[in-house]
Amino acid sequence: MTTLVLVETDADGVVEVSRETLTFARGLGDDVAALVCGDGPSGLVDQLGAYGVSSVLHADGDAFTSYCAAAWAAAVVSAAGDASVVMAAGTPRGMEVLAHVACRLDATMAANVVEISRDGSALVVARQVLGGSAMEDLRLDGPVAVMTVAGHACEATPAEVNTSPVVEPLDVPVSAQDLRARVVRTEAGEPDESGSLKSARVVVGAGRGAGSADGFKDLLELTELLDNAALGVSRVVTSLGWRPHHEQVGQTGSRVAPELYVAAGISGAIQHWSGMSSSKIILAINTDADAPMVTKAHYAVIGDLHEVVPAINEELRRRR
């Protein structure tokens, strides 16, 4: 049996969440085929081979020069063949494309899957619902199962043995109707001055407790004192205009899974929790001992972040 994974790429190759999805797919023990739409960066096939991909299906041509959900879905359907499972990362693109695919294949789609196992000919999956605050088990019957994998459902891990994937050009029938909605222009967003949230080893999270747009000085200093750290904020912080949107962590922001997440002045709403609950260690700093973030964290300091964080900074400077 074969699992087909829709792979997203950037200038550096396979994006992190797609590498996680390839790792997740290998857990089924089937052959893993990768589908790439549009031009791929140099070295892409070698990267896919490092993650155990047996074949690479390439959809190229005018229809794939930019992102187009319906055209990508047509490519997935063309590539699916005898695949028993079709997967993509749970990104906005992955969700949109596989929704189209499920309709075209008349298949059941499970979104934000974090676990998967076989029960005879059926697949049993566990998926995140309600912003990650609850789990739902689903049994997927039928000839093909369609699913998106939640970000950080597993750690991206290369295969024990590299493969040499065969690249197969894919002839995709794309209609004019498929191209009605497509990306025609992209513009660079604001630069992430505090470092890359998704790749940071430590994320210093800040919420309403920062108090104002001027209340982030000590928090930013903490990110500078820690190795490979970045600032992340809650939705209310960006809504108030205190910090830019690209720093937002949560259901409508970035999903992160650092080694350490410091939640300073964050109450812990479900929407924020869904974006950082995969953190390996969570430290909460809050004046409210009953705040959801405090009750869920591995460690908690009950106090004002404007007193606690400067004390942490002072100790870090002393140890340096």
Secondary structure as a PSIPRED ss2 file (coil, helix, strand):
# PSIPRED VFORMAT (PSIPRED V4.0)

   1 M C   1.000  0.000  0.000
   2 T E   0.000  0.000  1.000
   3 T E   0.000  0.000  1.000
   4 L E   0.000  0.000  1.000
   5 V E   0.000  0.000  1.000
   6 L E   0.000  0.000  1.000
   7 V C   1.000  0.000  0.000
   8 E C   1.000  0.000  0.000
   9 T E   0.000  0.000  1.000
  10 D E   0.000  0.000  1.000
  11 A C   1.000  0.000  0.000
  12 D C   1.000  0.000  0.000
  13 G E   0.000  0.000  1.000
  14 V E   0.000  0.000  1.000
  15 V C   1.000  0.000  0.000
  16 E H   0.000  1.000  0.000
  17 V H   0.000  1.000  0.000
  18 S H   0.000  1.000  0.000
  19 R H   0.000  1.000  0.000
  20 E H   0.000  1.000  0.000
  21 T H   0.000  1.000  0.000
  22 L H   0.000  1.000  0.000
  23 T H   0.000  1.000  0.000
  24 F H   0.000  1.000  0.000
  25 A H   0.000  1.000  0.000
  26 R H   0.000  1.000  0.000
  27 G C   1.000  0.000  0.000
  28 L C   1.000  0.000  0.000
  29 G C   1.000  0.000  0.000
  30 D C   1.000  0.000  0.000
  31 D E   0.000  0.000  1.000
  32 V E   0.000  0.000  1.000
  33 A E   0.000  0.000  1.000
  34 A E   0.000  0.000  1.000
  35 L E   0.000  0.000  1.000
  36 V E   0.000  0.000  1.000
  37 C E   0.000  0.000  1.000
  38 G C   1.000  0.000  0.000
  39 D C   1.000  0.000  0.000
  40 G C   1.000  0.000  0.000
  41 P C   1.000  0.000  0.000
  42 S C   1.000  0.000  0.000
  43 G C   1.000  0.000  0.000
  44 L H   0.000  1.000  0.000
  45 V H   0.000  1.000  0.000
  46 D H   0.000  1.000  0.000
  47 Q H   0.000  1.000  0.000
  48 L H   0.000  1.000  0.000
  49 G H   0.000  1.000  0.000
  50 A H   0.000  1.000  0.000
  51 Y C   1.000  0.000  0.000
  52 G C   1.000  0.000  0.000
  53 V C   1.000  0.000  0.000
  54 S C   1.000  0.000  0.000
  55 S E   0.000  0.000  1.000
  56 V E   0.000  0.000  1.000
  57 L E   0.000  0.000  1.000
  58 H E   0.000  0.000  1.000
  59 A E   0.000  0.000  1.000
  60 D C   1.000  0.000  0.000
  61 G C   1.000  0.000  0.000
  62 D H   0.000  1.000  0.000
  63 A H   0.000  1.000  0.000
  64 F H   0.000  1.000  0.000
  65 T C   1.000  0.000  0.000
  66 S C   1.000  0.000  0.000
  67 Y C   1.000  0.000  0.000
  68 C C   1.000  0.000  0.000
  69 A H   0.000  1.000  0.000
  70 A H   0.000  1.000  0.000
  71 A H   0.000  1.000  0.000
  72 W H   0.000  1.000  0.000
  73 A H   0.000  1.000  0.000
  74 A H   0.000  1.000  0.000
  75 A H   0.000  1.000  0.000
  76 V H   0.000  1.000  0.000
  77 V H   0.000  1.000  0.000
  78 S H   0.000  1.000  0.000
  79 A H   0.000  1.000  0.000
  80 A H   0.000  1.000  0.000
  81 G C   1.000  0.000  0.000
  82 D C   1.000  0.000  0.000
  83 A C   1.000  0.000  0.000
  84 S C   1.000  0.000  0.000
  85 V E   0.000  0.000  1.000
  86 V E   0.000  0.000  1.000
  87 M E   0.000  0.000  1.000
  88 A E   0.000  0.000  1.000
  89 A E   0.000  0.000  1.000
  90 G C   1.000  0.000  0.000
  91 T C   1.000  0.000  0.000
  92 P H   0.000  1.000  0.000
  93 R H   0.000  1.000  0.000
  94 G H   0.000  1.000  0.000
  95 M H   0.000  1.000  0.000
  96 E H   0.000  1.000  0.000
  97 V H   0.000  1.000  0.000
  98 L H   0.000  1.000  0.000
  99 A H   0.000  1.000  0.000
 100 H H   0.000  1.000  0.000
 101 V H   0.000  1.000  0.000
 102 A H   0.000  1.000  0.000
 103 C H   0.000  1.000  0.000
 104 R H   0.000  1.000  0.000
 105 L H   0.000  1.000  0.000
 106 D C   1.000  0.000  0.000
 107 A C   1.000  0.000  0.000
 108 T C   1.000  0.000  0.000
 109 M E   0.000  0.000  1.000
 110 A E   0.000  0.000  1.000
 111 A E   0.000  0.000  1.000
 112 N E   0.000  0.000  1.000
 113 V E   0.000  0.000  1.000
 114 V E   0.000  0.000  1.000
 115 E E   0.000  0.000  1.000
 116 I E   0.000  0.000  1.000
 117 S E   0.000  0.000  1.000
 118 R E   0.000  0.000  1.000
 119 D E   0.000  0.000  1.000
 120 G C   1.000  0.000  0.000
 121 S C   1.000  0.000  0.000
 122 A E   0.000  0.000  1.000
 123 L E   0.000  0.000  1.000
 124 V E   0.000  0.000  1.000
 125 V E   0.000  0.000  1.000
 126 A E   0.000  0.000  1.000
 127 R E   0.000  0.000  1.000
 128 Q E   0.000  0.000  1.000
 129 V E   0.000  0.000  1.000
 130 L H   0.000  1.000  0.000
 131 G H   0.000  1.000  0.000
 132 G H   0.000  1.000  0.000
 133 S C   1.000  0.000  0.000
 134 A E   0.000  0.000  1.000
 135 M E   0.000  0.000  1.000
 136 E E   0.000  0.000  1.000
 137 D E   0.000  0.000  1.000
 138 L E   0.000  0.000  1.000
 139 R E   0.000  0.000  1.000
 140 L E   0.000  0.000  1.000
 141 D C   1.000  0.000  0.000
 142 G C   1.000  0.000  0.000
 143 P C   1.000  0.000  0.000
 144 V C   1.000  0.000  0.000
 145 A E   0.000  0.000  1.000
 146 V E   0.000  0.000  1.000
 147 M E   0.000  0.000  1.000
 148 T E   0.000  0.000  1.000
 149 V E   0.000  0.000  1.000
 150 A C   1.000  0.000  0.000
 151 G C   1.000  0.000  0.000
 152 H C   1.000  0.000  0.000
 153 A C   1.000  0.000  0.000
 154 C C   1.000  0.000  0.000
 155 E C   1.000  0.000  0.000
 156 A C   1.000  0.000  0.000
 157 T C   1.000  0.000  0.000
 158 P C   1.000  0.000  0.000
 159 A C   1.000  0.000  0.000
 160 E C   1.000  0.000  0.000
 161 V C   1.000  0.000  0.000
 162 N C   1.000  0.000  0.000
 163 T C   1.000  0.000  0.000
 164 S C   1.000  0.000  0.000
 165 P C   1.000  0.000  0.000
 166 V E   0.000  0.000  1.000
 167 V E   0.000  0.000  1.000
 168 E E   0.000  0.000  1.000
 169 P E   0.000  0.000  1.000
 170 L E   0.000  0.000  1.000
 171 D C   1.000  0.000  0.000
 172 V C   1.000  0.000  0.000
 173 P C   1.000  0.000  0.000
 174 V C   1.000  0.000  0.000
 175 S C   1.000  0.000  0.000
 176 A C   1.000  0.000  0.000
 177 Q H   0.000  1.000  0.000
 178 D H   0.000  1.000  0.000
 179 L H   0.000  1.000  0.000
 180 R C   1.000  0.000  0.000
 181 A C   1.000  0.000  0.000
 182 R C   1.000  0.000  0.000
 183 V C   1.000  0.000  0.000
 184 V C   1.000  0.000  0.000
 185 R C   1.000  0.000  0.000
 186 T C   1.000  0.000  0.000
 187 E C   1.000  0.000  0.000
 188 A C   1.000  0.000  0.000
 189 G C   1.000  0.000  0.000
 190 E C   1.000  0.000  0.000
 191 P C   1.000  0.000  0.000
 192 D C   1.000  0.000  0.000
 193 E C   1.000  0.000  0.000
 194 S C   1.000  0.000  0.000
 195 G C   1.000  0.000  0.000
 196 S C   1.000  0.000  0.000
 197 L C   1.000  0.000  0.000
 198 K C   1.000  0.000  0.000
 199 S C   1.000  0.000  0.000
 200 A C   1.000  0.000  0.000
 201 R C   1.000  0.000  0.000
 202 V E   0.000  0.000  1.000
 203 V E   0.000  0.000  1.000
 204 V E   0.000  0.000  1.000
 205 G E   0.000  0.000  1.000
 206 A E   0.000  0.000  1.000
 207 G C   1.000  0.000  0.000
 208 R H   0.000  1.000  0.000
 209 G H   0.000  1.000  0.000
 210 A H   0.000  1.000  0.000
 211 G C   1.000  0.000  0.000
 212 S C   1.000  0.000  0.000
 213 A C   1.000  0.000  0.000
 214 D C   1.000  0.000  0.000
 215 G C   1.000  0.000  0.000
 216 F C   1.000  0.000  0.000
 217 K H   0.000  1.000  0.000
 218 D H   0.000  1.000  0.000
 219 L H   0.000  1.000  0.000
 220 L H   0.000  1.000  0.000
 221 E H   0.000  1.000  0.000
 222 L H   0.000  1.000  0.000
 223 T H   0.000  1.000  0.000
 224 E H   0.000  1.000  0.000
 225 L H   0.000  1.000  0.000
 226 L C   1.000  0.000  0.000
 227 D C   1.000  0.000  0.000
 228 N C   1.000  0.000  0.000
 229 A E   0.000  0.000  1.000
 230 A E   0.000  0.000  1.000
 231 L E   0.000  0.000  1.000
 232 G E   0.000  0.000  1.000
 233 V E   0.000  0.000  1.000
 234 S C   1.000  0.000  0.000
 235 R H   0.000  1.000  0.000
 236 V H   0.000  1.000  0.000
 237 V H   0.000  1.000  0.000
 238 T H   0.000  1.000  0.000
 239 S H   0.000  1.000  0.000
 240 L C   1.000  0.000  0.000
 241 G C   1.000  0.000  0.000
 242 W C   1.000  0.000  0.000
 243 R C   1.000  0.000  0.000
 244 P C   1.000  0.000  0.000
 245 H H   0.000  1.000  0.000
 246 H H   0.000  1.000  0.000
 247 E H   0.000  1.000  0.000
 248 Q E   0.000  0.000  1.000
 249 V E   0.000  0.000  1.000
 250 G C   1.000  0.000  0.000
 251 Q C   1.000  0.000  0.000
 252 T C   1.000  0.000  0.000
 253 G C   1.000  0.000  0.000
 254 S E   0.000  0.000  1.000
 255 R C   1.000  0.000  0.000
 256 V C   1.000  0.000  0.000
 257 A C   1.000  0.000  0.000
 258 P C   1.000  0.000  0.000
 259 E C   1.000  0.000  0.000
 260 L E   0.000  0.000  1.000
 261 Y E   0.000  0.000  1.000
 262 V E   0.000  0.000  1.000
 263 A E   0.000  0.000  1.000
 264 A E   0.000  0.000  1.000
 265 G C   1.000  0.000  0.000
 266 I C   1.000  0.000  0.000
 267 S C   1.000  0.000  0.000
 268 G C   1.000  0.000  0.000
 269 A C   1.000  0.000  0.000
 270 I H   0.000  1.000  0.000
 271 Q H   0.000  1.000  0.000
 272 H H   0.000  1.000  0.000
 273 W H   0.000  1.000  0.000
 274 S H   0.000  1.000  0.000
 275 G H   0.000  1.000  0.000
 276 M H   0.000  1.000  0.000
 277 S C   1.000  0.000  0.000
 278 S C   1.000  0.000  0.000
 279 S C   1.000  0.000  0.000
 280 K C   1.000  0.000  0.000
 281 I E   0.000  0.000  1.000
 282 I E   0.000  0.000  1.000
 283 L E   0.000  0.000  1.000
 284 A E   0.000  0.000  1.000
 285 I E   0.000  0.000  1.000
 286 N E   0.000  0.000  1.000
 287 T C   1.000  0.000  0.000
 288 D C   1.000  0.000  0.000
 289 A C   1.000  0.000  0.000
 290 D C   1.000  0.000  0.000
 291 A C   1.000  0.000  0.000
 292 P H   0.000  1.000  0.000
 293 M H   0.000  1.000  0.000
 294 V H   0.000  1.000  0.000
 295 T H   0.000  1.000  0.000
 296 K H   0.000  1.000  0.000
 297 A C   1.000  0.000  0.000
 298 H C   1.000  0.000  0.000
 299 Y E   0.000  0.000  1.000
 300 A E   0.000  0.000  1.000
 301 V E   0.000  0.000  1.000
 302 I E   0.000  0.000  1.000
 303 G C   1.000  0.000  0.000
 304 D C   1.000  0.000  0.000
 305 L H   0.000  1.000  0.000
 306 H H   0.000  1.000  0.000
 307 E H   0.000  1.000  0.000
 308 V H   0.000  1.000  0.000
 309 V H   0.000  1.000  0.000
 310 P H   0.000  1.000  0.000
 311 A H   0.000  1.000  0.000
 312 I H   0.000  1.000  0.000
 313 N H   0.000  1.000  0.000
 314 E H   0.000  1.000  0.000
 315 E H   0.000  1.000  0.000
 316 L H   0.000  1.000  0.000
 317 R H   0.000  1.000  0.000
 318 R H   0.000  1.000  0.000
 319 R H   0.000  1.000  0.000
 320 R C   1.000  0.000  0.000
